[in-house]
Amino acid sequence: MNSYEVLGNYIITNSYELSRQMNEKIDKEFIDSIISPDELKELNQWRAQFISLVGEAIKENSKDAVWTRVTEWAKLTGESAVQREVSLDEALTTLTSYRTVTWRAILEQLKDVHVANEDLIQMGFVIDPVIDHAGYVFSTSYVDNHRRTIDRAQQAVLEYSVPVVGLSEKVAILPLVGDLDTHRAKVLKESSLFRCRDLRNSVLILDLSGVPIVDTVVANEIFQVIKALRLIGVDTVLTGLRPEIAQSVVEMGISFNGITIKKNLQNAIEYLQSTGNF
């Protein structure tokens, strides 16, 4: 059995113990900050998987032998780090710990196993790419999952910012507050359609009194919402259209033909009551 096989087998066999040394000695402060004592065994087992892969790469004297499995391990680890709200820079510092326990294990075995200098250098050419690749995949996975988490949170906030509330069996209201950009306008269209479908209302009061600015794109989006609602049998009543916004919309060449517009919510309700739609 050559030195690669001897050292690789040793690291594979002792992977759990090496992982325990990492978590309970080298990375103790960091580990204690992110997991409970009850979870330590599970983490030891998870990290031992990667140490075992490093050992296998040494045994086979080939990074390619474990490349795919290292990729999958690092990808899942990145996802888990996001779920645990571990910062990226803190997590990446543990890469040094993997190198440390691996080379310490090799150094310990040099007392009993003769390894030529060129073989030790060659092992470095295997160990470093494996650990570096894990770091790269981990970082990519972390960033991707973190971005998706932020996107989901932003989407939830946007949906919450376009609440369609039922006023009666026939009438619902959507009060808009704050700036309307194209993305929020898209959420407005989707949310209003689904919510009106669920409420089964026939009229939606769209209150714009809390919207400070309406540009060409946003104005078009609002009218697209009105058209889409009309297709599912919901008429729209616009309220709170301030004079300066109305003037801007007219200057944009957008027509109000076929759209019911009232000064405020009270006027809209009175109008709907008079037409028997409230």
N, C-alpha and C positions, 0 to 999 in steps of 0.2 A: 504494500500500500504506500503510495507516494505521499509527500508532505501536504499536498493540496487536499487529498482525501482525509488524512488524519486530522488536520486542523478544521476542515469543513465539517466533518462528522462530530468533532468536539463541540463546535458552536451550535450545530443543530441539536445535539443531545442536551446541551445545557442552555438552550435558548430561553426557557422559562426563568431559570435562575439569573441569567444575564438581564432579562427584562425586569426582574424583581430588583436587581441592583440599581438599574436605571431609575426606577420609580421610587424606591425607598431610600436612595442615597444621592445619586447624581442630580435627579430632577425633583427631589422631594418637595421643595417649597412650591414649585410650579404645580406639581400633581395635587398636593393638598389643597390648592386654591380652586381646583376645577372639579374634583370628584370626591365622593364620600368614601370612608374606609371600606364600606360594603362593596363598592364598585372596583376596588383596587385589584382584586383577583381577576376580574374580567379584563381590566386594562392590561394586566400582566400577560394574560393569554393573547390579547390582541397584538401587543408589541412583540411578543415572542414569535408570532407568525412572521413578522418582518425580519427579525434577527435570524430565524431559521432559513429564510430565503437568502439572506446574505451568506449564511453558512453553506447553503447549497451551491450558490454561485462560486464560492471559493473551492468547494469540492470538485465541481465540474470545470473550474478554471475558465468560466464563461459567464458573462453578464446576460447573454442572450437566453441562457437556460431558465432564467427567472423573470425576464423582462416583462412579460405579459401579466404574470401574477403580481409583480411589484406595482405595475400600473393600476391594477384593480384595487389592491390594498390601499395605495395612496389616495385613489379617488374616493373610496369609502371613508377614509380617515379625514379627508377634507370636508366631506359632507357632515360627518359627526362633529367636527370642530365648530362648524357654523351653528349647528343645533345647540351645542353647549355654550355658545357665545364666547369661544376662546379667540383672542386676538391673533391675527396672522403672524405678527412678528414674534410673539411669545411661543407659538407652536413651532415655528421654524428653528428656534434655538435648540430644540431637542434633537435636531439632526446631528449636532456635534456629539450628543450623548451616544447615539448609535455607533459613531466612529470610535468613541472612547471605549465602550464595552467590548467592541469587536477586537480592537487592537490590544486591549488589556488581556483578553482571553488568549490571543495569539502569543503575546509576550510571555504569559504564564506557561504556555505549552513548550516554549523554546527551551525550557530547562530539561525537558525529556525528549524533545523531537528536534532532530537536526534539520534545519531549513537553510538552503543556500541563499545568499544575499539576493541573487537575481530572482529567486522564487518569491521572496518577500516583496520585492519591487513589483513583480507581476501581480501579486495578490492585491496590491494597492491599485493597480490598473483595473481590477475587477470590482473591488469594494467601493471605491469612490464613485464610479459611474452609476452603480446600483443605488447608492444613497442619494446622490445628486438627482437622479431621475425621479426617485420617490419624492424629493423636495419639490421638483418642478411640477409633477402631476398633482401633488398635494396643494400647491399654491394655486394652480389653475382651477382645480375642483373647488377650492375654498372661495375664490373670487367669483366663480360662476354661481355657486349656491348662495353666496352672500348677496349678489346682485338680484337673484330671483326672489330672495326673501324680502329685500327692500322694495322690489317691484310689486310683490303681493301686498305689502303693507301700504304702499302708495295707492294701489288700486282700491284697497278697502277704504282708505280715507276719501278717495275720490267718489266712490259709490255712496259713502255716508254723506258726502257734501251735496248730493243731488237727491234728497229724500222726497218721494212722492207719498203724500199723506191723504187718506180718504176723508172727505168732509161729509159726504152722504153716500147713498147707494149709487148715485149717478155722477157725483162730482168729486174730483181729487185736486189737490194743489201741489205744485212744485215751486217752492220759494228758492230762488237762486241768490247766493250771497258771495261776493268776491269776484276776482277776475275770472274771465272765461277764456281759456286758451283752447287750442284745437283738440288737445288730448282730453281735457275735461268735457268739451262739447261732444266728443265721441262717446264718452261714458254717459253723458246726459241722454244721448239718443238711445243707447242700449238699455240703460236703467229705466227710463220712462216707458219704453215699449213693454218691457217685461213686467214692470210694476203695474201698469195699467191693465195688462192682460190678466194679472192675478186679481186685481181689485174689481175688474169688470165694470169700470166706470165708463161713462159715455162722454164726459167732458173733463178736460184737464185745464186748470187755471195755471198759467205759467207766469209767475211773478218775477219781474226783472228789476224791481226797485232797489235791490242790493247789488246790482251789477254796475260798476263805475264806467266801464268802457266796453263798447261793442265795435270791433273792427269788421272789415269786409268778410274775412274768413269765418269769424264767429257768427256774424249775422246770417250768412249762408247756412251754417250748421243749424242754427235755430230754426230756420225755415225748412230745412230738411227734416228736422224733428217733427215739425208741424205736419208736413206731408206724410211722413211715415205713420204718425198717429192717426191721420185721416184714413189711411189704408186699412187700419184695424178697427175703424168705426169710432174713433175718439176725436171729438172736436176740441180745438184749443182756443182759450181766451187769454190774450196777452194783457197783463196789467203792469203798472209801475214803469212804463216806458217813458223815461224822463225826456223833456223837450230837446236837450242837446243830443241825446242818443237818437231820438226820432229824426232829427234834422240830418244827422250823419248818415243814418240808414237811407234816407230819401236821396241824399247826395250820392250815395253809392249806386243809386238806380234800382234799389230793391223795392218791389211793389208790395203794399199791404192788402191788395185786393183779395177778397174772400177770407180775410182773417178778422176775427172779432177782437177789438181793442177797447179796454176800459181803463179809466184813470187809476183806479186803485182796487183793492180787494173788495171793499164794501160795494162799490159800483158794480163789480163783476157779479157778486152774489145777488144783488138786487136785480140785475139783468137776467140772470139765470132763473130767479124766482118768478119773474114776470113772464118768462117763456115756458114755465113749467118744467124746467130741467134741474131744479135743485131739490 
